[in-house]
C-alpha cells in the first residue's frame, strides 16, 4: 500500500504551492541528496516524508523558513548533515527551526496519565524556542500516524494514545482545528478500531441523508435570501469528525442515533456586518432553538475563535446547526496559530494559566505583524519558564516552579518519598539536594528508611507543599520528643511525691499529651502541681519553681 504520491509529483506540488520559491527548491535538492538510499518502513523513498510535511505547512500558508525547515527537519538527526551546514546554506532562522525540531524529538512521552500529559505538553512548549517548531512537529506526527498500520499492534496503541493525550491537545492549544481533527481520527482508528468502523459507517449513512435533506429543503431558500440581501457568501457543509462524535456519545451517555449534529451548514462572508445580516436571514427563514445561539464574534473564545453559532428548527421539524464567519475568521479557526490552556470543566483557571493564555493570544496577533513576533515569542517563553518540567524514572512529567530542587520533586511525588530522601540522581549523576532542576531532566530520588526531614531543607526548598510537609513533620517530631521528655520528668515527680497521674489530670483539666508537653516545656511548675493535688507523702521544702503556669 502506498501512503504518498510519487516523489516527483510531491516535489512539483510543493514548488507549485510555494510559487517556485528558490530556497524551497534548494532545500528539496539538499534533502533528496542527504536522504538518498534511505527508505520509510512503508518501503517508499524516505524523502517523501519531509516533502509531505513541507507541503502541508505550505498549504497552511506558513512562511518560507518554516516550509524549508519542514523539508529539512530530519536531516540533522537521520543523515550526515550538520546544523552548521544548514546554517551556511539556508540561514540562521531555518537552522534554528531545524535544531528546535531535533530537540523536541529527544523528548519521549511514556505515561498514560492525563496530568502527566498536560505537563508534557508544557514541557514541549517550554523546550520550543519558536512556536513554529511545534507546528512542524505536529505535522510530522500527522504523517507518521498515516502509516501507522504497518507497525505491530502494541506500537499502534502506544503512538495513538500519545497522540490523543499530547499532540491533539497541542494542536487545539495552537488553534489548529484541522490538524487536531485529523490527529484524533487517525489515533481513534488505531486505538479503538471496532468503534472507529462503527462510527464511520454511521456517519457515512447519516451524512448522505443529511446532505440530501439540506440540498432539497435548506440550501435553496438560504442561497436565494442571501443573494436577495446582496451577500456573496460561500455556503458549505460543516461535518463533525469521527472522534468528536464518538467522544460525545461517551461524554453524554447517548447512542450514535441520538447525535443530531453530524452535519451542519457553514456560511462564510466577506465582512462582520454580513455575518449578522446572514444570521438575521437564517432566523427569519426558520425558528431559532432557545439557548442554542452563541455569539463568538463579539465574545471570541480564548483561542481567538470567532463565529456565530445558531440552531434552528428546519423544514419537517428537523434541527439544523449553522456556523457563520468571515474568511479571516475561517482561516484562524481552521489553520491559524491560536492558543489557550484547555481549562477543565468547572475549574477556575490558575493565574499562571491566564498569563500564558494572554501571552499566546498576543502571539497570534503578532503573526499579523512579523516585526512583533520575536518579542512576543520571548514573552511567551518567559511565562513558560516560570516552571520547570522534569521526568520521573517511569517517564511521567512533573511540573515544578522554577528553582525547585530534588526535595521539592520528592514531595511532589509523595510525602513519604520526601521524608525519606537522602540523595538524588539527575540524568544518572548524583547531585546535592539543593540542586536547581532544569526542564527535561530525569530525576531519581535515593531514600533511606531511617532518614528524616532536616530543618536545613527549609532554607532551599521552593514549593509550598514541600515547605508545609517539612514543617508538619518537624513539628510532630518536636512534639514526640517533648512527650518523651515530659514522661521522664513526670516519672521523677510522681515517684518523689507519690502522685497519681489520673488524679493530677483531673484536677488541672488537661489531656495526658498536653500535660507531658507542657511539663517538658517548663510551663507547669512542680510546686504548683503539688498545690493542686493531695499529697501521699511528705513534700520537700518549698522553693524553687514558680507556682504559676507559664504561658
C-alpha positions in Angstrom: 0.0 0.0 0.0 1.3 3.5 -0.9 0.9 6.3 1.6 2.3 9.0 -0.6 2.1 10.4 -4.2 5.2 9.7 -6.3 8.2 11.7 -5.2 8.4 13.7 -8.4 4.7 14.6 -8.0 5.2 15.7 -4.4 8.1 17.9 -5.5 6.1 19.6 -8.2 3.1 20.2 -5.9 5.3 21.7 -3.2 7.0 24.1 -5.6 3.6 25.0 -7.1 2.3 25.7 -3.6 5.3 27.9 -2.8 5.4 29.7 -6.2 8.7 28.0 -7.1 10.5 29.6 -4.2 14.3 29.2 -4.9 15.1 28.4 -1.2 12.4 25.6 -1.1 13.8 24.2 -4.4 17.3 24.3 -2.9 16.1 22.5 0.3 14.4 19.8 -1.8 17.6 19.1 -3.6 19.6 19.0 -0.4 17.1 16.7 1.4 17.0 14.3 -1.6 20.7 14.1 -1.6 21.0 13.5 2.1 18.2 11.0 2.3 19.3 9.1 -0.8 19.2 5.4 -0.2 17.0 5.7 2.9 13.6 4.1 3.0 10.5 4.6 5.1 9.1 1.5 6.8 6.5 1.5 4.1 9.2 0.8 1.5 8.9 4.3 -0.1 11.9 6.7 -0.5 12.4 8.5 2.8 12.3 11.9 1.1 8.6 11.6 0.5 8.0 12.1 4.3 9.7 15.5 4.7 8.3 16.7 1.4 4.8 15.7 2.5 5.3 17.6 5.8 6.6 20.7 4.0 3.6 20.6 1.6 1.2 20.5 4.5 3.0 23.5 6.0 2.9 25.3 2.7 -0.9 24.7 2.4 -1.3 26.3 5.8 0.3 29.4 4.3 3.2 29.4 6.7 6.3 31.4 5.9 9.2 30.1 3.7 11.7 29.4 6.6 9.0 27.1 8.2 8.4 25.3 4.9 12.1 24.9 4.3 12.6 23.6 7.9 9.8 21.1 7.2 11.8 19.8 4.2 15.0 19.5 6.3 13.6 18.6 9.7 15.1 15.0 9.7 18.4 15.7 8.1 20.4 16.5 11.2 19.0 13.6 13.1 18.9 10.9 10.4 21.7 11.8 7.9 25.3 13.1 8.0 24.1 16.7 7.6 25.2 19.1 10.3 23.5 22.2 11.8 26.4 24.3 10.7 25.9 23.1 7.1 22.2 24.0 7.2 23.0 27.4 8.7 25.5 28.1 6.0 23.2 27.0 3.1 19.8 28.1 4.4 20.4 30.8 7.0 20.2 31.2 10.8 16.4 31.1 11.0 16.0 27.8 9.2 18.9 26.3 11.2 17.2 27.4 14.4 13.9 25.8 13.4 15.5 22.5 12.4 17.5 22.5 15.6 14.3 23.1 17.6 12.5 20.2 16.0 15.5 18.0 16.7 15.4 19.0 20.3 11.7 18.2 20.5 12.3 14.8 19.1 14.6 13.9 22.1 11.6 14.1 24.5 9.6 10.9 24.8 6.2 10.6 26.5 6.0 7.3 28.3 3.0 7.8 30.6 -0.8 7.2 30.2 -1.5 9.7 32.9 -3.6 12.8 31.9 -1.9 15.1 34.4 1.5 14.0 33.2 0.3 14.5 29.6 -0.6 18.1 30.4 2.8 18.7 31.9 4.5 17.0 28.9 2.7 19.5 26.6 4.0 22.3 28.7 7.5 20.7 28.6 7.3 20.8 24.8 6.1 24.4 24.8 9.0 25.3 27.2 11.5 23.5 25.0 10.4 25.1 21.8 12.3 28.3 21.3 9.9 29.1 18.4 6.3 28.0 18.2 6.8 27.1 14.5 8.9 24.1 15.6 5.8 22.8 17.4 3.8 23.2 14.2 6.3 21.2 12.2 6.3 18.6 14.9 2.5 18.3 14.8 2.5 17.8 11.0 5.4 15.3 11.4 3.3 13.3 13.8 0.3 13.5 11.5 2.3 12.0 8.7 3.7 9.3 10.9 0.1 8.4 12.0 -0.9 7.9 8.4 1.4 5.0 8.0 0.9 3.5 11.5 -0.9 0.5 10.1 2.4 -1.3 9.1 3.5 -1.4 12.7 2.8 -4.1 15.4 -0.5 -3.6 17.4 1.3 -2.6 20.6 3.2 0.2 18.9 0.0 1.4 17.2 -1.7 1.7 20.6 1.2 3.4 22.2 1.6 6.1 19.5 -2.2 6.6 19.2 -2.5 7.0 23.0 0.4 9.5 23.0 -1.3 11.4 20.1 -4.7 11.7 21.9 -3.0 12.7 25.2 -0.3 15.1 24.0 -0.3 16.1 20.3 -4.1 16.5 19.6 -4.4 18.8 22.6 -1.3 20.7 21.5 -2.9 21.2 18.1 -6.0 22.5 19.9 -3.8 24.7 22.0 -2.4 26.3 18.9 -5.8 26.7 17.3 -5.0 24.2 14.5 -8.5 22.6 14.3 -7.9 20.8 11.0 -4.7 19.2 12.2 -6.3 18.3 15.6 -9.3 16.6 13.9 -7.0 14.6 11.6 -4.8 13.5 14.5 -7.8 12.5 16.6 -9.4 10.5 13.8 -6.2 8.6 12.9 -5.5 7.9 16.6 -9.1 6.8 17.1 -8.7 4.3 14.2 -5.8 2.5 15.7 -6.8 2.7 19.4 -10.4 1.7 19.0 -10.7 0.0 15.6 -14.1 -1.5 16.1 -15.7 1.7 17.4 -14.0 3.6 14.6 -15.6 1.5 11.9 -19.0 1.6 13.6 -18.9 5.4 13.8 -17.5 5.7 10.3 -20.4 3.6 8.9 -23.0 5.6 10.9 -21.6 8.9 9.8 -21.4 7.8 6.2 -25.1 7.0 6.1 -26.1 10.0 8.2 -24.1 12.5 6.1 -25.6 11.2 2.9 -29.2 11.5 4.3 -28.4 14.9 5.8 -26.8 16.2 2.6 -29.9 15.2 0.6 -32.2 17.0 3.2 -30.1 20.2 3.2 -29.9 20.3 -0.6 -33.6 19.8 -1.0 -35.1 21.8 1.9 -32.5 24.3 3.3 -29.9 25.5 0.8 -32.2 26.7 -2.0 -34.1 29.1 0.4 -30.9 30.2 2.1 -29.0 31.0 -1.0 -31.9 32.8 -2.5 -32.3 35.1 0.5 -28.6 35.7 0.8 -28.4 36.8 -2.9 -31.5 39.0 -2.4 -29.7 40.7 0.5 -26.6 41.3 -1.7 -24.4 39.0 0.3 -21.9 37.0 -1.8 -21.4 34.2 0.7 -19.9 30.7 0.4 -22.2 28.1 1.8 -20.7 24.7 2.7 -21.3 21.7 4.9 -19.7 21.6 8.3 -19.1 18.0 9.3 -18.1 16.7 12.8 -15.0 14.5 12.7 -15.4 10.8 13.8 -13.6 11.0 17.1 -15.6 14.0 18.3 -18.8 12.2 17.6 -17.7 9.1 19.5 -16.4 11.2 22.3 -19.7 13.0 22.5 -21.6 9.7 22.9 -19.3 8.7 25.8 -19.4 12.1 27.5 -23.2 12.4 27.3 -24.1 8.7 27.6 -26.1 8.7 24.3 -26.2 6.4 21.3 -25.0 7.3 17.9 -28.6 7.7 16.7 -29.0 10.5 19.2 -26.3 12.6 17.7 -28.1 15.1 15.6 -25.3 17.5 14.6 -23.2 15.2 12.4 -23.6 17.7 9.6 -24.3 21.4 9.7 -24.2 24.4 7.5 -21.4 26.9 7.4 -21.8 30.4 5.8 -18.6 32.3 5.1 -18.9 36.0 4.3 -16.6 39.0 3.5 -17.4 41.1 6.5 -18.6 41.0 10.1 -21.7 43.1 9.1 -22.6 40.4 6.6 -22.3 37.7 9.3 -25.0 39.4 11.4 -27.2 40.0 8.3 -26.9 36.3 7.4 -27.8 35.4 10.9 -31.0 37.5 10.6 -31.9 35.8 7.3 -31.5 32.3 8.9 -33.7 33.3 11.8 -36.3 34.8 9.5 -36.4 31.6 7.5 -36.6 29.2 10.4 -37.4 29.3 14.1 -34.3 29.5 16.4 -34.0 26.9 19.1 -33.9 28.6 22.5 -30.5 28.6 24.2 -28.6 27.5 21.1 -27.3 30.9 19.9 -23.7 31.8 20.6 -22.0 35.0 19.5 -18.3 34.2 19.4 -17.7 37.2 17.2 -18.3 39.8 19.8 -17.0 37.5 22.5 -14.3 35.3 21.0 -13.2 32.0 22.6 -9.9 32.0 24.5 -8.1 30.7 21.4 -9.4 33.7 19.4 -12.0 31.5 17.6 -14.8 33.7 16.2 -18.1 32.6 14.6 -21.8 32.9 15.1 -23.5 29.6 16.1 -27.2 29.0 16.0 -29.5 26.1 15.7 -33.0 26.3 14.1 -36.0 24.1 13.6 -35.8 23.5 9.8 -38.3 22.0 7.4 -40.0 18.8 8.6 -39.1 19.7 12.2 -35.5 18.8 11.9 -32.9 20.7 13.8 -30.1 22.3 11.7 -26.9 23.9 13.0 -25.5 27.0 11.4 -22.0 28.4 11.7 -21.4 31.9 10.3 -18.0 33.6 10.0 -15.8 35.8 7.8 -12.9 34.4 5.7 -10.4 35.8 8.1 -12.2 34.0 11.0 -12.3 30.9 8.9 -8.6 30.9 8.4 -7.8 31.4 12.1 -10.3 28.7 13.1 -9.0 26.1 10.6 -5.3 26.7 10.3 -4.3 29.8 12.3 -1.9 29.5 15.3 -4.0 30.4 18.3 -3.9 29.0 21.8 -5.3 28.6 25.3 -4.9 26.1 28.1 -7.9 23.7 28.0 -9.5 24.5 31.3 -11.2 21.5 32.8 -14.9 22.0 33.1 -15.9 23.7 36.3 -12.3 24.6 37.3 -11.2 28.2 37.5 -8.0 28.8 35.5 -4.9 29.3 37.6 -3.3 32.8 37.5 -0.3 31.3 35.6 -2.6 29.7 33.0 -4.3 33.1 32.5 -0.9 34.7 32.0 0.1 32.1 29.4 -3.3 32.4 27.7 -2.7 36.2 27.4 0.8 35.7 26.1 -0.4 33.2 23.5 -3.2 35.5 22.3 -0.6 38.2 21.8 1.5 35.6 19.9 -1.4 35.0 17.5 -1.9 38.8 16.9 1.9 39.2 16.3 1.6 36.9 13.3 -0.1 39.7 11.5 3.0 41.9 12.2 6.2 39.8 11.8 8.3 42.6 13.4 6.5 41.8 16.7 6.9 38.0 16.5 10.3 37.7 18.2 9.3 40.0 21.1 6.0 38.2 21.7 7.6 34.7 21.5 10.1 35.8 24.1 7.2 36.9 26.4 5.5 33.6 26.0 8.7 31.7 26.8 9.2 33.9 29.9 5.8 32.8 31.1 6.6 29.1 30.4 10.0 29.4 32.0 8.4 30.2 35.4 8.1 26.4 35.6 10.4 23.5 35.0 9.2 20.2 33.6 11.1 17.1 34.7 10.7 13.3 34.2 10.2 10.7 36.8 12.0 7.3 36.3 8.7 5.9 34.9 8.5 8.7 32.3 5.8 10.8 33.9 6.3 14.6 33.6 6.1 16.7 36.8 5.7 20.5 36.7 7.5 22.5 39.4 8.2 26.2 40.0 11.5 27.4 38.6 14.3 27.0 41.1 12.8 23.7 42.5 15.1 21.1 44.0 15.2 17.3 44.2 13.5 17.6 47.6 10.6 19.6 46.0 10.4 16.9 43.4 10.3 14.1 46.0 7.4 15.8 47.9 5.5 16.4 44.7 5.5 12.6 44.1 4.7 11.5 47.7 5.1 12.9 51.2 6.9 9.7 52.4 9.3 9.9 49.5 10.2 13.4 50.6 10.6 12.4 54.2 13.0 9.5 53.4 15.0 11.4 50.8 18.8 11.2 51.3 20.0 12.0 47.8 19.1 12.3 44.2 20.3 11.4 40.7 19.7 13.7 37.8 20.2 12.1 34.4 22.1 9.4 36.1 24.5 11.5 38.1 24.5 12.3 41.8 23.5 15.8 42.7 23.1 17.7 46.0 19.7 18.0 47.5 19.7 21.8 46.9 20.5 21.3 43.1 18.2 23.5 40.9 16.3 21.3 38.5 16.1 22.1 34.8 13.4 21.3 32.2 13.8 17.9 30.5 15.9 16.3 33.3 15.1 12.9 34.6 15.1 12.8 38.4 15.5 9.7 40.7 15.3 10.0 44.5 17.5 7.9 46.7 15.8 7.0 50.0 16.7 5.5 53.4 14.1 4.1 55.9 15.9 5.9 58.8 16.1 9.3 57.1 14.1 12.2 58.5 13.5 15.7 57.1 16.1 18.3 58.1 15.3 21.9 59.2 18.1 22.8 56.8 15.8 21.8 53.9 13.6 24.8 54.6 16.4 27.0 53.5 16.3 25.9 49.9 13.0 24.2 49.0 10.9 26.2 46.6 7.4 24.6 46.7 4.7 25.4 49.3 3.9 21.7 49.5 7.5 20.7 50.4 7.8 23.5 53.0 4.5 22.6 54.6 5.2 18.9 54.8 8.7 19.5 56.3 7.3 21.9 58.9 4.5 19.5 59.8 7.0 16.6 60.2 9.4 18.8 62.3 6.5 19.9 64.5 5.3 16.4 65.1 8.9 15.2 65.8 9.4 18.0 68.3 6.1 17.1 70.0 7.2 13.4 70.2 10.5 14.4 71.8 8.7 16.7 74.3 6.2 14.0 75.1 9.0 11.6 75.9 10.9 14.2 78.0 7.7 15.1 79.8 7.0 11.5 80.7 10.5 11.2 82.2 10.0 14.4 84.2 6.7 13.2 85.5 8.1 9.8 86.4 10.5 11.5 88.8 7.9 13.8 90.3 5.4 11.0 90.8 8.0 8.8 92.5 9.2 11.7 94.6 5.7 12.8 95.9 3.6 9.7 95.3 1.3 11.4 92.9 -1.4 9.7 90.8 -1.4 10.8 87.1 -5.2 10.4 86.6 -5.9 12.5 89.7 -3.5 15.2 88.6 -5.0 15.4 85.1 -8.5 15.6 86.5 -7.5 18.3 88.9 -5.8 20.5 86.3 -8.2 19.7 83.5 -5.6 18.7 80.9 -5.1 15.8 78.5 -2.2 13.4 79.0 -0.4 14.6 75.9 -0.9 18.3 76.7 0.3 17.7 80.3 3.5 16.0 79.3 4.4 18.5 76.6 3.8 21.5 78.9 5.8 19.8 81.6 8.7 19.3 79.2 8.5 23.0 78.1 8.7 24.1 81.7 5.2 25.6 81.7 4.0 23.6 84.7 5.8 24.3 88.0 6.4 21.4 90.4 5.2 23.4 93.4 2.0 24.4 91.5 1.2 20.7 90.7 1.6 19.9 94.4 -0.7 22.6 95.4 -3.4 21.2 93.0 -3.3 17.7 94.3 -3.5 15.7 97.6 0.0 14.6 98.6 0.5 11.0 99.6 4.0 11.6 101.1 5.7 14.5 102.8 6.5 17.4 100.5 10.1 18.7 100.2 11.0 22.2 101.4 9.2 24.9 99.5 11.0 27.0 97.0 12.5 26.7 93.5 9.9 26.8 90.7 7.2 29.4 90.3 3.8 28.2 91.5 2.2 29.6 88.3 1.7 28.0 85.0 3.8 29.9 82.5 2.4 30.9 79.1 
